[in-house]
Amino acid sequence: MNQWEDERMAANLRRAIELTELGLSLRRSVLQQDEPQGDAMAKVMREIRRAKERAWLKNSS
C-alpha cells in the first residue's frame, strides 16, 4: 500500500466512526421522545441513511 491509500483508509475509518456516533446520538434522542417507537425509529433510520449518503458523496469527490 502507498501513503495515499493509507490516508484514504484512515479518512474512511474516521467517517465510519463519525456515522456510528451520529447513529447512537440519534437513537438516544429518539428514546427520549414521546413519539411512538416505530415512527421515531423510522425517522432515525432515514437520518442515518441520509448521513451515510452524504459521507459517500464527499468521499467519492
Helices and strands as residue ranges (DSSP letters): H 3-31, H 37-60
